[in-house]
Amino acid sequence: MLDRDGPIPIYKQVADLIREQIERGDLRAGDPVPSEAKLERDYEIARTTARRVARELREQGMAYTIQGEGTFVGQPGAPRAPRKVPMYQKIAEEIAERIQRGEIAPNRAIPGEKVMMREYGVAKVTARQAVAHLREEGWVFTVPYRGTYVASPDKWPGGKGS
């Protein structure tokens, strides 16, 4: 339970809760620390506060951050538990499946970054990676200042919208 009216900053309280999880063995070296989006949801804190949690854990020597991948328990260079599929790829695969099933039709917008961030509990950079992956594969195209839309089936991987 966070003491929102007390003298200890919220980010320090959350960092202490995560440190306790590490000390109990609930989180082990190489495990990911909860994402900023998850911290926001779980503790009802702002994104900047969630960012300070990661910084606090790094300063305590409890965690390290790899740009674009996340924050992990332990010291830099510690082996990490391998992720089966990167989160951005999982999101892209789910959206591609929705396109194939006809849930999102050609020339219709795919879910935006904010929707992906909320639905999947990911950072903006992860949502952007998912869109970039879909674009690289030919599932979608982006119109600047308008959004990202489903491409015509002849542009999809395999070329026929199978």
C-alpha positions in Angstrom: 0.0 0.0 0.0 1.4 3.4 -1.0 1.4 6.3 1.4 0.5 9.1 -1.1 0.5 11.8 1.7 3.7 10.8 3.5 7.2 12.2 3.2 8.6 9.4 1.1 8.3 10.0 -2.7 6.0 7.6 -4.5 8.7 6.4 -6.8 10.9 5.4 -3.9 8.0 3.5 -2.3 7.4 1.6 -5.6 11.1 0.9 -6.0 11.2 -0.5 -2.5 8.3 -2.8 -3.3 10.2 -4.1 -6.3 13.4 -4.4 -4.4 11.5 -6.5 -1.8 10.3 -8.8 -4.7 14.0 -9.2 -5.8 15.2 -9.9 -2.3 12.4 -12.5 -1.8 13.4 -14.2 -5.1 10.1 -13.4 -6.8 12.2 -11.5 -9.4 15.6 -13.1 -10.2 18.7 -11.8 -12.0 17.9 -11.4 -15.7 14.1 -11.1 -15.1 12.4 -8.1 -16.5 11.3 -5.4 -14.1 7.6 -4.5 -14.6 7.3 -2.1 -17.6 6.5 1.6 -17.1 3.0 0.9 -18.5 2.5 -2.0 -16.0 3.7 0.2 -13.1 1.4 3.0 -14.2 -1.6 0.6 -14.1 -0.7 -1.4 -11.0 0.2 1.5 -8.8 -1.9 4.3 -10.5 1.2 6.5 -11.0 2.3 8.8 -13.8 4.7 7.6 -16.6 7.4 10.0 -15.3 7.0 8.4 -11.8 7.3 4.9 -13.3 10.5 6.1 -15.1 12.0 7.3 -11.8 11.3 3.9 -10.3 13.6 2.3 -12.9 16.2 5.0 -12.3 16.0 4.4 -8.5 16.5 0.7 -9.0 19.5 1.3 -11.3 21.0 3.7 -8.7 20.6 1.1 -6.0 22.4 -1.4 -8.2 19.3 -3.7 -8.3 18.6 -3.3 -12.1 19.9 -2.2 -15.4 18.2 -0.9 -18.6 18.8 -1.8 -22.2 17.4 0.8 -24.6 14.4 -0.5 -26.5 14.2 -3.8 -24.5 13.5 -2.8 -20.9 14.8 -2.9 -17.4 16.2 -6.1 -15.9 17.1 -7.3 -12.5 20.8 -7.5 -11.7 24.0 -6.0 -13.0 24.6 -5.1 -16.7 25.8 -8.1 -18.6 23.9 -10.5 -16.4 22.3 -13.3 -18.4 18.7 -12.6 -19.2 15.9 -15.1 -19.5 15.3 -15.3 -23.3 12.1 -13.9 -24.5 10.3 -16.3 -26.8 9.1 -13.5 -29.2 9.7 -9.8 -28.7 6.6 -8.0 -27.5 6.4 -5.7 -30.6 6.4 -8.8 -32.8 3.7 -10.4 -30.8 1.5 -7.3 -31.1 2.2 -7.2 -34.9 1.3 -10.8 -35.3 -2.0 -10.3 -33.4 -2.9 -7.3 -35.6 -1.9 -9.2 -38.8 -4.2 -12.1 -37.7 -7.1 -9.6 -37.2 -6.4 -8.3 -40.7 -6.4 -11.8 -42.2 -9.7 -12.6 -40.4 -11.2 -9.5 -41.9 -11.7 -7.7 -38.6 -9.7 -4.8 -39.9 -10.5 -4.3 -43.6 -8.1 -2.8 -46.3 -7.9 1.0 -46.2 -9.1 1.0 -42.6 -7.0 2.2 -39.7 -5.3 -0.2 -37.3 -5.3 0.5 -33.6 -3.3 3.6 -32.7 -0.2 3.8 -30.5 -2.2 4.9 -27.4 -4.6 2.0 -27.9 -1.7 -0.5 -28.2 0.0 1.0 -25.2 -3.2 0.5 -23.1 -4.2 -2.9 -24.5 -0.8 -4.5 -24.3 0.7 -2.5 -21.4 3.7 -1.5 -23.5 5.7 1.7 -24.0 5.2 4.0 -27.0 8.5 2.8 -28.5 7.2 -0.8 -28.5 3.9 0.2 -30.2 5.9 2.0 -32.8 8.1 -1.0 -33.4 5.0 -3.1 -33.9 3.7 -0.7 -36.5 7.1 -0.5 -38.2 7.2 -4.4 -38.3 3.7 -4.5 -39.9 4.8 -1.9 -42.4 8.0 -3.8 -43.3 6.0 -7.0 -43.9 3.5 -5.2 -46.1 0.4 -5.4 -43.9 0.0 -1.7 -43.5 0.9 1.7 -44.8 1.2 5.0 -43.0 -0.2 8.3 -44.1 1.6 11.2 -42.3 -0.6 13.0 -39.8 -3.6 10.7 -40.6 -2.7 7.2 -39.3 -1.7 3.7 -40.3 -4.1 1.7 -42.6 -4.4 -1.9 -43.8 -2.8 -2.3 -47.2 -4.6 -4.0 -50.1 -4.3 -7.8 -49.9 -2.0 -8.0 -52.9 0.7 -6.2 -50.8 0.4 -8.6 -47.8 3.1 -11.3 -47.2 2.5 -14.0 -49.8 0.9 -11.4 -52.2 -2.6 -12.7 -52.3 -4.0 -12.0 -48.9 -4.3 -15.7 -48.3 
